[in-house]
Amino acid sequence: MFKAQKRFIAGAVCPKCSEMDKLVMFINEDGKQTRECVACGYVDVMKDEVETPEELKTRVTPEGKAVRDEGEQPIRIFEAPPQKH
């Protein structure tokens, strides 16, 4: 029998009943993070995959990729020497 270790999420508000400090987080049988409200029974399974946003198309990045010139080099910034008092 699968028994998940449930942990309360401090300060969290239930999206369904708006009760504070009633949400618990646990890993379900499928290995997915799940949150559940102990007050109203609301259950939500968290998504596993994190979507990487695409680069915005601008005049600098017309194809969504940074355009680099040949021979382009990074700028090096030097620290200012300490001032004498």
PDB file of N, CA, C and O in Angstrom:
ATOM      1  N   MET A   1       0.840  -1.182   0.000  1.00  0.00           N
ATOM      2  CA  MET A   1       0.000   0.000   0.000  1.00  0.00           C
ATOM      3  C   MET A   1       0.885   1.245   0.000  1.00  0.00           C
ATOM      4  O   MET A   1       1.858   1.315   0.750  1.00  0.00           O
ATOM      5  N   PHE A   2       0.554   2.212  -0.827  1.00  0.00           N
ATOM      6  CA  PHE A   2       1.315   3.458  -0.949  1.00  0.00           C
ATOM      7  C   PHE A   2       0.819   4.469   0.074  1.00  0.00           C
ATOM      8  O   PHE A   2      -0.373   4.774   0.119  1.00  0.00           O
ATOM      9  N   LYS A   3       1.732   4.994   0.899  1.00  0.00           N
ATOM     10  CA  LYS A   3       1.371   6.012   1.890  1.00  0.00           C
ATOM     11  C   LYS A   3       2.274   7.206   1.662  1.00  0.00           C
ATOM     12  O   LYS A   3       3.484   7.122   1.870  1.00  0.00           O
ATOM     13  N   ALA A   4       1.689   8.325   1.233  1.00  0.00           N
ATOM     14  CA  ALA A   4       2.451   9.535   0.949  1.00  0.00           C
ATOM     15  C   ALA A   4       2.669  10.329   2.222  1.00  0.00           C
ATOM     16  O   ALA A   4       1.794  10.395   3.086  1.00  0.00           O
ATOM     17  N   GLN A   5       3.864  10.939   2.332  1.00  0.00           N
ATOM     18  CA  GLN A   5       4.144  11.820   3.461  1.00  0.00           C
ATOM     19  C   GLN A   5       3.657  13.213   3.070  1.00  0.00           C
ATOM     20  O   GLN A   5       4.220  13.847   2.177  1.00  0.00           O
ATOM     21  N   LYS A   6       2.618  13.678   3.738  1.00  0.00           N
ATOM     22  CA  LYS A   6       2.023  14.973   3.414  1.00  0.00           C
ATOM     23  C   LYS A   6       2.624  16.045   4.311  1.00  0.00           C
ATOM     24  O   LYS A   6       2.822  15.837   5.508  1.00  0.00           O
ATOM     25  N   ARG A   7       2.916  17.216   3.699  1.00  0.00           N
ATOM     26  CA  ARG A   7       3.476  18.338   4.441  1.00  0.00           C
ATOM     27  C   ARG A   7       2.647  19.578   4.163  1.00  0.00           C
ATOM     28  O   ARG A   7       2.299  19.861   3.017  1.00  0.00           O
ATOM     29  N   PHE A   8       2.335  20.310   5.213  1.00  0.00           N
ATOM     30  CA  PHE A   8       1.577  21.546   5.048  1.00  0.00           C
ATOM     31  C   PHE A   8       2.443  22.611   4.394  1.00  0.00           C
ATOM     32  O   PHE A   8       3.648  22.678   4.637  1.00  0.00           O
ATOM     33  N   ILE A   9       1.826  23.442   3.566  1.00  0.00           N
ATOM     34  CA  ILE A   9       2.490  24.560   2.906  1.00  0.00           C
ATOM     35  C   ILE A   9       2.131  25.809   3.697  1.00  0.00           C
ATOM     36  O   ILE A   9       0.990  26.270   3.655  1.00  0.00           O
ATOM     37  N   ALA A  10       3.107  26.358   4.419  1.00  0.00           N
ATOM     38  CA  ALA A  10       2.858  27.504   5.291  1.00  0.00           C
ATOM     39  C   ALA A  10       2.458  28.735   4.486  1.00  0.00           C
ATOM     40  O   ALA A  10       3.125  29.097   3.517  1.00  0.00           O
ATOM     41  N   GLY A  11       1.368  29.373   4.894  1.00  0.00           N
ATOM     42  CA  GLY A  11       0.921  30.616   4.265  1.00  0.00           C
ATOM     43  C   GLY A  11       0.195  30.448   2.950  1.00  0.00           C
ATOM     44  O   GLY A  11      -0.226  31.442   2.357  1.00  0.00           O
ATOM     45  N   ALA A  12       0.031  29.214   2.466  1.00  0.00           N
ATOM     46  CA  ALA A  12      -0.645  28.984   1.190  1.00  0.00           C
ATOM     47  C   ALA A  12      -2.158  29.112   1.356  1.00  0.00           C
ATOM     48  O   ALA A  12      -2.720  28.733   2.384  1.00  0.00           O
ATOM     49  N   VAL A  13      -2.806  29.656   0.323  1.00  0.00           N
ATOM     50  CA  VAL A  13      -4.262  29.840   0.323  1.00  0.00           C
ATOM     51  C   VAL A  13      -4.867  28.908  -0.722  1.00  0.00           C
ATOM     52  O   VAL A  13      -4.391  28.843  -1.855  1.00  0.00           O
ATOM     53  N   CYS A  14      -5.897  28.201  -0.344  1.00  0.00           N
ATOM     54  CA  CYS A  14      -6.572  27.272  -1.263  1.00  0.00           C
ATOM     55  C   CYS A  14      -7.246  28.062  -2.378  1.00  0.00           C
ATOM     56  O   CYS A  14      -7.975  29.013  -2.098  1.00  0.00           O
ATOM     57  N   PRO A  15      -7.016  27.686  -3.649  1.00  0.00           N
ATOM     58  CA  PRO A  15      -7.654  28.396  -4.755  1.00  0.00           C
ATOM     59  C   PRO A  15      -9.167  28.188  -4.825  1.00  0.00           C
ATOM     60  O   PRO A  15      -9.863  28.966  -5.478  1.00  0.00           O
ATOM     61  N   LYS A  16      -9.684  27.158  -4.170  1.00  0.00           N
ATOM     62  CA  LYS A  16     -11.122  26.879  -4.229  1.00  0.00           C
ATOM     63  C   LYS A  16     -11.888  27.517  -3.067  1.00  0.00           C
ATOM     64  O   LYS A  16     -12.862  28.236  -3.292  1.00  0.00           O
ATOM     65  N   CYS A  17     -11.456  27.260  -1.829  1.00  0.00           N
ATOM     66  CA  CYS A  17     -12.214  27.744  -0.667  1.00  0.00           C
ATOM     67  C   CYS A  17     -11.584  28.958   0.019  1.00  0.00           C
ATOM     68  O   CYS A  17     -12.177  29.519   0.940  1.00  0.00           O
ATOM     69  N   SER A  18     -10.411  29.362  -0.410  1.00  0.00           N
ATOM     70  CA  SER A  18      -9.686  30.535   0.109  1.00  0.00           C
ATOM     71  C   SER A  18      -9.269  30.411   1.566  1.00  0.00           C
ATOM     72  O   SER A  18      -8.998  31.423   2.213  1.00  0.00           O
ATOM     73  N   GLU A  19      -9.213  29.202   2.095  1.00  0.00           N
ATOM     74  CA  GLU A  19      -8.731  28.982   3.461  1.00  0.00           C
ATOM     75  C   GLU A  19      -7.202  29.005   3.456  1.00  0.00           C
ATOM     76  O   GLU A  19      -6.564  28.446   2.564  1.00  0.00           O
ATOM     77  N   MET A  20      -6.627  29.663   4.467  1.00  0.00           N
ATOM     78  CA  MET A  20      -5.170  29.733   4.573  1.00  0.00           C
ATOM     79  C   MET A  20      -4.660  28.604   5.463  1.00  0.00           C
ATOM     80  O   MET A  20      -5.325  28.191   6.414  1.00  0.00           O
ATOM     81  N   ASP A  21      -3.453  28.109   5.131  1.00  0.00           N
ATOM     82  CA  ASP A  21      -2.779  27.051   5.899  1.00  0.00           C
ATOM     83  C   ASP A  21      -3.559  25.742   5.929  1.00  0.00           C
ATOM     84  O   ASP A  21      -3.517  25.027   6.930  1.00  0.00           O
ATOM     85  N   LYS A  22      -4.260  25.419   4.866  1.00  0.00           N
ATOM     86  CA  LYS A  22      -5.000  24.161   4.786  1.00  0.00           C
ATOM     87  C   LYS A  22      -4.489  23.274   3.651  1.00  0.00           C
ATOM     88  O   LYS A  22      -5.004  22.173   3.457  1.00  0.00           O
ATOM     89  N   LEU A  23      -3.468  23.741   2.882  1.00  0.00           N
ATOM     90  CA  LEU A  23      -2.943  22.966   1.756  1.00  0.00           C
ATOM     91  C   LEU A  23      -1.783  22.085   2.207  1.00  0.00           C
ATOM     92  O   LEU A  23      -0.908  22.516   2.957  1.00  0.00           O
ATOM     93  N   VAL A  24      -1.797  20.837   1.731  1.00  0.00           N
ATOM     94  CA  VAL A  24      -0.684  19.923   1.961  1.00  0.00           C
ATOM     95  C   VAL A  24      -0.092  19.545   0.608  1.00  0.00           C
ATOM     96  O   VAL A  24      -0.797  19.512  -0.400  1.00  0.00           O
ATOM     97  N   MET A  25       1.211  19.260   0.593  1.00  0.00           N
ATOM     98  CA  MET A  25       1.922  18.844  -0.622  1.00  0.00           C
ATOM     99  C   MET A  25       2.441  17.436  -0.381  1.00  0.00           C
ATOM    100  O   MET A  25       2.941  17.123   0.700  1.00  0.00           O
ATOM    101  N   PHE A  26       2.317  16.582  -1.409  1.00  0.00           N
ATOM    102  CA  PHE A  26       2.834  15.223  -1.315  1.00  0.00           C
ATOM    103  C   PHE A  26       3.095  14.686  -2.707  1.00  0.00           C
ATOM    104  O   PHE A  26       2.660  15.270  -3.700  1.00  0.00           O
ATOM    105  N   ILE A  27       3.811  13.563  -2.777  1.00  0.00           N
ATOM    106  CA  ILE A  27       4.088  12.869  -4.041  1.00  0.00           C
ATOM    107  C   ILE A  27       3.073  11.732  -4.152  1.00  0.00           C
ATOM    108  O   ILE A  27       2.988  10.882  -3.265  1.00  0.00           O
ATOM    109  N   ASN A  28       2.295  11.718  -5.255  1.00  0.00           N
ATOM    110  CA  ASN A  28       1.264  10.680  -5.409  1.00  0.00           C
ATOM    111  C   ASN A  28       1.863   9.375  -5.941  1.00  0.00           C
ATOM    112  O   ASN A  28       3.075   9.277  -6.130  1.00  0.00           O
ATOM    113  N   GLU A  29       1.012   8.376  -6.182  1.00  0.00           N
ATOM    114  CA  GLU A  29       1.464   7.059  -6.648  1.00  0.00           C
ATOM    115  C   GLU A  29       2.207   7.119  -7.969  1.00  0.00           C
ATOM    116  O   GLU A  29       3.067   6.278  -8.232  1.00  0.00           O
ATOM    117  N   ASP A  30       1.884   8.117  -8.818  1.00  0.00           N
ATOM    118  CA  ASP A  30       2.532   8.264 -10.123  1.00  0.00           C
ATOM    119  C   ASP A  30       3.844   9.035 -10.038  1.00  0.00           C
ATOM    120  O   ASP A  30       4.506   9.233 -11.056  1.00  0.00           O
ATOM    121  N   GLY A  31       4.233   9.475  -8.835  1.00  0.00           N
ATOM    122  CA  GLY A  31       5.471  10.216  -8.659  1.00  0.00           C
ATOM    123  C   GLY A  31       5.339  11.698  -8.972  1.00  0.00           C
ATOM    124  O   GLY A  31       6.346  12.383  -9.150  1.00  0.00           O
ATOM    125  N   LYS A  32       4.110  12.202  -9.041  1.00  0.00           N
ATOM    126  CA  LYS A  32       3.884  13.611  -9.357  1.00  0.00           C
ATOM    127  C   LYS A  32       3.570  14.395  -8.085  1.00  0.00           C
ATOM    128  O   LYS A  32       2.896  13.898  -7.182  1.00  0.00           O
ATOM    129  N   GLN A  33       4.075  15.640  -8.032  1.00  0.00           N
ATOM    130  CA  GLN A  33       3.776  16.492  -6.892  1.00  0.00           C
ATOM    131  C   GLN A  33       2.300  16.862  -6.918  1.00  0.00           C
ATOM    132  O   GLN A  33       1.770  17.283  -7.946  1.00  0.00           O
ATOM    133  N   THR A  34       1.659  16.702  -5.795  1.00  0.00           N
ATOM    134  CA  THR A  34       0.227  16.957  -5.678  1.00  0.00           C
ATOM    135  C   THR A  34      -0.017  17.844  -4.463  1.00  0.00           C
ATOM    136  O   THR A  34       0.620  17.676  -3.424  1.00  0.00           O
ATOM    137  N   ARG A  35      -0.946  18.792  -4.602  1.00  0.00           N
ATOM    138  CA  ARG A  35      -1.355  19.585  -3.441  1.00  0.00           C
ATOM    139  C   ARG A  35      -2.835  19.329  -3.220  1.00  0.00           C
ATOM    140  O   ARG A  35      -3.609  19.155  -4.161  1.00  0.00           O
ATOM    141  N   GLU A  36      -3.205  19.312  -1.942  1.00  0.00           N
ATOM    142  CA  GLU A  36      -4.578  18.998  -1.573  1.00  0.00           C
ATOM    143  C   GLU A  36      -4.999  19.883  -0.405  1.00  0.00           C
ATOM    144  O   GLU A  36      -4.207  20.131   0.504  1.00  0.00           O
ATOM    145  N   CYS A  37      -6.242  20.358  -0.425  1.00  0.00           N
ATOM    146  CA  CYS A  37      -6.789  21.157   0.652  1.00  0.00           C
ATOM    147  C   CYS A  37      -7.486  20.218   1.633  1.00  0.00           C
ATOM    148  O   CYS A  37      -8.366  19.450   1.242  1.00  0.00           O
ATOM    149  N   VAL A  38      -7.094  20.279   2.904  1.00  0.00           N
ATOM    150  CA  VAL A  38      -7.712  19.409   3.909  1.00  0.00           C
ATOM    151  C   VAL A  38      -9.067  19.946   4.354  1.00  0.00           C
ATOM    152  O   VAL A  38      -9.826  19.235   5.012  1.00  0.00           O
ATOM    153  N   ALA A  39      -9.382  21.208   3.998  1.00  0.00           N
ATOM    154  CA  ALA A  39     -10.666  21.799   4.376  1.00  0.00           C
ATOM    155  C   ALA A  39     -11.780  21.435   3.394  1.00  0.00           C
ATOM    156  O   ALA A  39     -12.870  21.036   3.806  1.00  0.00           O
ATOM    157  N   CYS A  40     -11.503  21.576   2.083  1.00  0.00           N
ATOM    158  CA  CYS A  40     -12.576  21.361   1.094  1.00  0.00           C
ATOM    159  C   CYS A  40     -12.331  20.171   0.163  1.00  0.00           C
ATOM    160  O   CYS A  40     -13.226  19.799  -0.595  1.00  0.00           O
ATOM    161  N   GLY A  41     -11.140  19.568   0.203  1.00  0.00           N
ATOM    162  CA  GLY A  41     -10.866  18.414  -0.644  1.00  0.00           C
ATOM    163  C   GLY A  41     -10.319  18.742  -2.015  1.00  0.00           C
ATOM    164  O   GLY A  41     -10.153  17.835  -2.830  1.00  0.00           O
ATOM    165  N   TYR A  42     -10.032  20.009  -2.308  1.00  0.00           N
ATOM    166  CA  TYR A  42      -9.462  20.420  -3.607  1.00  0.00           C
ATOM    167  C   TYR A  42      -8.144  19.686  -3.831  1.00  0.00           C
ATOM    168  O   TYR A  42      -7.320  19.601  -2.921  1.00  0.00           O
ATOM    169  N   VAL A  43      -7.940  19.152  -5.041  1.00  0.00           N
ATOM    170  CA  VAL A  43      -6.704  18.447  -5.397  1.00  0.00           C
ATOM    171  C   VAL A  43      -6.182  19.012  -6.704  1.00  0.00           C
ATOM    172  O   VAL A  43      -6.947  19.256  -7.637  1.00  0.00           O
ATOM    173  N   ASP A  44      -4.860  19.221  -6.765  1.00  0.00           N
ATOM    174  CA  ASP A  44      -4.213  19.763  -7.959  1.00  0.00           C
ATOM    175  C   ASP A  44      -2.894  19.037  -8.159  1.00  0.00           C
ATOM    176  O   ASP A  44      -2.071  18.988  -7.245  1.00  0.00           O
ATOM    177  N   VAL A  45      -2.681  18.468  -9.348  1.00  0.00           N
ATOM    178  CA  VAL A  45      -1.434  17.791  -9.683  1.00  0.00           C
ATOM    179  C   VAL A  45      -0.559  18.788 -10.429  1.00  0.00           C
ATOM    180  O   VAL A  45      -0.983  19.377 -11.423  1.00  0.00           O
ATOM    181  N   MET A  46       0.665  18.971  -9.944  1.00  0.00           N
ATOM    182  CA  MET A  46       1.586  19.939 -10.534  1.00  0.00           C
ATOM    183  C   MET A  46       2.185  19.367 -11.826  1.00  0.00           C
ATOM    184  O   MET A  46       2.396  18.160 -11.939  1.00  0.00           O
ATOM    185  N   LYS A  47       2.453  20.242 -12.790  1.00  0.00           N
ATOM    186  CA  LYS A  47       3.071  19.828 -14.049  1.00  0.00           C
ATOM    187  C   LYS A  47       4.547  19.535 -13.825  1.00  0.00           C
ATOM    188  O   LYS A  47       5.219  20.243 -13.075  1.00  0.00           O
ATOM    189  N   ASP A  48       5.053  18.486 -14.480  1.00  0.00           N
ATOM    190  CA  ASP A  48       6.463  18.120 -14.354  1.00  0.00           C
ATOM    191  C   ASP A  48       7.361  18.962 -15.248  1.00  0.00           C
ATOM    192  O   ASP A  48       8.398  19.460 -14.809  1.00  0.00           O
ATOM    193  N   GLU A  49       6.959  19.116 -16.492  1.00  0.00           N
ATOM    194  CA  GLU A  49       7.819  19.784 -17.448  1.00  0.00           C
ATOM    195  C   GLU A  49       7.707  21.299 -17.304  1.00  0.00           C
ATOM    196  O   GLU A  49       6.620  21.854 -17.142  1.00  0.00           O
ATOM    197  N   VAL A  50       8.851  21.935 -17.367  1.00  0.00           N
ATOM    198  CA  VAL A  50       8.909  23.391 -17.310  1.00  0.00           C
ATOM    199  C   VAL A  50       9.149  23.870 -18.737  1.00  0.00           C
ATOM    200  O   VAL A  50      10.146  23.513 -19.366  1.00  0.00           O
ATOM    201  N   GLU A  51       8.239  24.669 -19.230  1.00  0.00           N
ATOM    202  CA  GLU A  51       8.372  25.157 -20.597  1.00  0.00           C
ATOM    203  C   GLU A  51       9.345  26.320 -20.638  1.00  0.00           C
ATOM    204  O   GLU A  51       9.238  27.261 -19.850  1.00  0.00           O
ATOM    205  N   THR A  52      10.294  26.251 -21.560  1.00  0.00           N
ATOM    206  CA  THR A  52      11.245  27.327 -21.733  1.00  0.00           C
ATOM    207  C   THR A  52      10.639  28.338 -22.694  1.00  0.00           C
ATOM    208  O   THR A  52      10.276  27.989 -23.817  1.00  0.00           O
ATOM    209  N   PRO A  53      10.529  29.588 -22.260  1.00  0.00           N
ATOM    210  CA  PRO A  53       9.941  30.576 -23.161  1.00  0.00           C
ATOM    211  C   PRO A  53      10.850  30.838 -24.357  1.00  0.00           C
ATOM    212  O   PRO A  53      12.075  30.775 -24.253  1.00  0.00           O
ATOM    213  N   GLU A  54      10.230  31.129 -25.481  1.00  0.00           N
ATOM    214  CA  GLU A  54      10.997  31.432 -26.693  1.00  0.00           C
ATOM    215  C   GLU A  54      11.538  32.852 -26.617  1.00  0.00           C
ATOM    216  O   GLU A  54      10.947  33.725 -25.981  1.00  0.00           O
ATOM    217  N   GLU A  55      12.664  33.065 -27.274  1.00  0.00           N
ATOM    218  CA  GLU A  55      13.235  34.400 -27.360  1.00  0.00           C
ATOM    219  C   GLU A  55      12.286  35.268 -28.181  1.00  0.00           C
ATOM    220  O   GLU A  55      11.789  34.839 -29.222  1.00  0.00           O
ATOM    221  N   LEU A  56      12.038  36.479 -27.715  1.00  0.00           N
ATOM    222  CA  LEU A  56      11.160  37.389 -28.446  1.00  0.00           C
ATOM    223  C   LEU A  56      11.809  37.834 -29.745  1.00  0.00           C
ATOM    224  O   LEU A  56      13.025  38.020 -29.811  1.00  0.00           O
ATOM    225  N   LYS A  57      10.996  38.003 -30.773  1.00  0.00           N
ATOM    226  CA  LYS A  57      11.506  38.486 -32.054  1.00  0.00           C
ATOM    227  C   LYS A  57      11.504  40.007 -32.026  1.00  0.00           C
ATOM    228  O   LYS A  57      10.455  40.641 -31.914  1.00  0.00           O
ATOM    229  N   THR A  58      12.691  40.575 -32.128  1.00  0.00           N
ATOM    230  CA  THR A  58      12.866  42.024 -32.131  1.00  0.00           C
ATOM    231  C   THR A  58      13.790  42.403 -33.281  1.00  0.00           C
ATOM    232  O   THR A  58      14.220  41.545 -34.051  1.00  0.00           O
ATOM    233  N   ARG A  59      14.093  43.689 -33.391  1.00  0.00           N
ATOM    234  CA  ARG A  59      15.023  44.094 -34.452  1.00  0.00           C
ATOM    235  C   ARG A  59      16.431  43.601 -34.161  1.00  0.00           C
ATOM    236  O   ARG A  59      17.235  43.439 -35.078  1.00  0.00           O
ATOM    237  N   VAL A  60      16.739  43.359 -32.872  1.00  0.00           N
ATOM    238  CA  VAL A  60      18.054  42.841 -32.502  1.00  0.00           C
ATOM    239  C   VAL A  60      18.098  41.328 -32.705  1.00  0.00           C
ATOM    240  O   VAL A  60      19.122  40.781 -33.116  1.00  0.00           O
ATOM    241  N   THR A  61      17.008  40.669 -32.422  1.00  0.00           N
ATOM    242  CA  THR A  61      16.915  39.217 -32.602  1.00  0.00           C
ATOM    243  C   THR A  61      15.757  38.916 -33.553  1.00  0.00           C
ATOM    244  O   THR A  61      14.705  38.457 -33.106  1.00  0.00           O
ATOM    245  N   PRO A  62      15.927  39.166 -34.866  1.00  0.00           N
ATOM    246  CA  PRO A  62      14.815  39.008 -35.814  1.00  0.00           C
ATOM    247  C   PRO A  62      14.279  37.585 -35.935  1.00  0.00           C
ATOM    248  O   PRO A  62      13.101  37.404 -36.242  1.00  0.00           O
ATOM    249  N   GLU A  63      15.098  36.584 -35.706  1.00  0.00           N
ATOM    250  CA  GLU A  63      14.642  35.209 -35.841  1.00  0.00           C
ATOM    251  C   GLU A  63      14.483  34.531 -34.493  1.00  0.00           C
ATOM    252  O   GLU A  63      14.369  33.308 -34.408  1.00  0.00           O
ATOM    253  N   GLY A  64      14.478  35.344 -33.431  1.00  0.00           N
ATOM    254  CA  GLY A  64      14.377  34.779 -32.107  1.00  0.00           C
ATOM    255  C   GLY A  64      15.703  34.308 -31.561  1.00  0.00           C
ATOM    256  O   GLY A  64      15.765  33.754 -30.463  1.00  0.00           O
ATOM    257  N   LYS A  65      16.777  34.523 -32.324  1.00  0.00           N
ATOM    258  CA  LYS A  65      18.124  34.140 -31.894  1.00  0.00           C
ATOM    259  C   LYS A  65      18.999  35.377 -31.956  1.00  0.00           C
ATOM    260  O   LYS A  65      18.836  36.221 -32.837  1.00  0.00           O
ATOM    261  N   ALA A  66      19.920  35.480 -31.023  1.00  0.00           N
ATOM    262  CA  ALA A  66      20.820  36.629 -31.008  1.00  0.00           C
ATOM    263  C   ALA A  66      21.720  36.603 -32.247  1.00  0.00           C
ATOM    264  O   ALA A  66      22.286  35.566 -32.594  1.00  0.00           O
ATOM    265  N   VAL A  67      21.840  37.735 -32.893  1.00  0.00           N
ATOM    266  CA  VAL A  67      22.685  37.857 -34.076  1.00  0.00           C
ATOM    267  C   VAL A  67      24.053  38.339 -33.623  1.00  0.00           C
ATOM    268  O   VAL A  67      24.153  39.356 -32.936  1.00  0.00           O
ATOM    269  N   ARG A  68      25.099  37.631 -33.993  1.00  0.00           N
ATOM    270  CA  ARG A  68      26.458  37.989 -33.593  1.00  0.00           C
ATOM    271  C   ARG A  68      27.257  38.407 -34.823  1.00  0.00           C
ATOM    272  O   ARG A  68      27.195  37.769 -35.874  1.00  0.00           O
ATOM    273  N   ASP A  69      28.004  39.487 -34.666  1.00  0.00           N
ATOM    274  CA  ASP A  69      28.908  39.929 -35.727  1.00  0.00           C
ATOM    275  C   ASP A  69      30.200  39.133 -35.652  1.00  0.00           C
ATOM    276  O   ASP A  69      30.566  38.620 -34.594  1.00  0.00           O
ATOM    277  N   GLU A  70      30.888  39.034 -36.782  1.00  0.00           N
ATOM    278  CA  GLU A  70      32.187  38.353 -36.785  1.00  0.00           C
ATOM    279  C   GLU A  70      33.178  39.176 -35.989  1.00  0.00           C
ATOM    280  O   GLU A  70      33.212  40.399 -36.127  1.00  0.00           O
ATOM    281  N   GLY A  71      33.966  38.548 -35.178  1.00  0.00           N
ATOM    282  CA  GLY A  71      34.975  39.243 -34.388  1.00  0.00           C
ATOM    283  C   GLY A  71      34.410  39.942 -33.170  1.00  0.00           C
ATOM    284  O   GLY A  71      35.117  40.718 -32.526  1.00  0.00           O
ATOM    285  N   GLU A  72      33.174  39.692 -32.843  1.00  0.00           N
ATOM    286  CA  GLU A  72      32.549  40.326 -31.690  1.00  0.00           C
ATOM    287  C   GLU A  72      33.195  39.810 -30.411  1.00  0.00           C
ATOM    288  O   GLU A  72      33.413  38.609 -30.252  1.00  0.00           O
ATOM    289  N   GLN A  73      33.499  40.736 -29.497  1.00  0.00           N
ATOM    290  CA  GLN A  73      34.138  40.370 -28.244  1.00  0.00           C
ATOM    291  C   GLN A  73      33.387  41.025 -27.090  1.00  0.00           C
ATOM    292  O   GLN A  73      32.809  42.099 -27.251  1.00  0.00           O
ATOM    293  N   PRO A  74      33.396  40.389 -25.949  1.00  0.00           N
ATOM    294  CA  PRO A  74      32.711  40.991 -24.798  1.00  0.00           C
ATOM    295  C   PRO A  74      33.473  42.208 -24.280  1.00  0.00           C
ATOM    296  O   PRO A  74      34.688  42.308 -24.447  1.00  0.00           O
ATOM    297  N   ILE A  75      32.758  43.114 -23.661  1.00  0.00           N
ATOM    298  CA  ILE A  75      33.368  44.289 -23.052  1.00  0.00           C
ATOM    299  C   ILE A  75      33.889  43.892 -21.682  1.00  0.00           C
ATOM    300  O   ILE A  75      33.203  43.212 -20.919  1.00  0.00           O
ATOM    301  N   ARG A  76      35.109  44.321 -21.377  1.00  0.00           N
ATOM    302  CA  ARG A  76      35.682  44.044 -20.065  1.00  0.00           C
ATOM    303  C   ARG A  76      35.632  45.321 -19.242  1.00  0.00           C
ATOM    304  O   ARG A  76      36.097  46.372 -19.683  1.00  0.00           O
ATOM    305  N   ILE A  77      35.073  45.226 -18.060  1.00  0.00           N
ATOM    306  CA  ILE A  77      34.953  46.380 -17.184  1.00  0.00           C
ATOM    307  C   ILE A  77      35.955  46.214 -16.045  1.00  0.00           C
ATOM    308  O   ILE A  77      36.008  45.174 -15.389  1.00  0.00           O
ATOM    309  N   PHE A  78      36.741  47.256 -15.827  1.00  0.00           N
ATOM    310  CA  PHE A  78      37.753  47.228 -14.773  1.00  0.00           C
ATOM    311  C   PHE A  78      37.213  47.908 -13.532  1.00  0.00           C
ATOM    312  O   PHE A  78      36.426  48.850 -13.617  1.00  0.00           O
ATOM    313  N   GLU A  79      37.644  47.421 -12.379  1.00  0.00           N
ATOM    314  CA  GLU A  79      37.263  48.062 -11.127  1.00  0.00           C
ATOM    315  C   GLU A  79      38.086  49.331 -10.947  1.00  0.00           C
ATOM    316  O   GLU A  79      39.254  49.384 -11.333  1.00  0.00           O
ATOM    317  N   ALA A  80      37.472  50.346 -10.361  1.00  0.00           N
ATOM    318  CA  ALA A  80      38.179  51.598 -10.102  1.00  0.00           C
ATOM    319  C   ALA A  80      39.166  51.372  -8.968  1.00  0.00           C
ATOM    320  O   ALA A  80      38.867  50.659  -8.010  1.00  0.00           O
ATOM    321  N   PRO A  81      40.364  51.991  -9.076  1.00  0.00           N
ATOM    322  CA  PRO A  81      41.335  51.837  -7.985  1.00  0.00           C
ATOM    323  C   PRO A  81      40.817  52.508  -6.729  1.00  0.00           C
ATOM    324  O   PRO A  81      40.039  53.458  -6.821  1.00  0.00           O
ATOM    325  N   PRO A  82      41.227  52.041  -5.553  1.00  0.00           N
ATOM    326  CA  PRO A  82      40.761  52.649  -4.307  1.00  0.00           C
ATOM    327  C   PRO A  82      41.203  54.108  -4.213  1.00  0.00           C
ATOM    328  O   PRO A  82      42.323  54.453  -4.591  1.00  0.00           O
ATOM    329  N   GLN A  83      40.324  54.947  -3.710  1.00  0.00           N
ATOM    330  CA  GLN A  83      40.641  56.373  -3.578  1.00  0.00           C
ATOM    331  C   GLN A  83      41.455  56.600  -2.320  1.00  0.00           C
ATOM    332  O   GLN A  83      41.228  55.969  -1.287  1.00  0.00           O
ATOM    333  N   LYS A  84      42.408  57.516  -2.427  1.00  0.00           N
ATOM    334  CA  LYS A  84      43.231  57.875  -1.268  1.00  0.00           C
ATOM    335  C   LYS A  84      42.559  58.994  -0.518  1.00  0.00           C
ATOM    336  O   LYS A  84      42.052  59.938  -1.125  1.00  0.00           O
ATOM    337  N   HIS A  85      42.547  58.903   0.788  1.00  0.00           N
ATOM    338  CA  HIS A  85      41.906  59.929   1.604  1.00  0.00           C
ATOM    339  C   HIS A  85      42.889  60.928   2.118  1.00  0.00           C
ATOM    340  O   HIS A  85      42.508  61.862   2.824  1.00  0.00           O
TER     341      HIS A  85
END
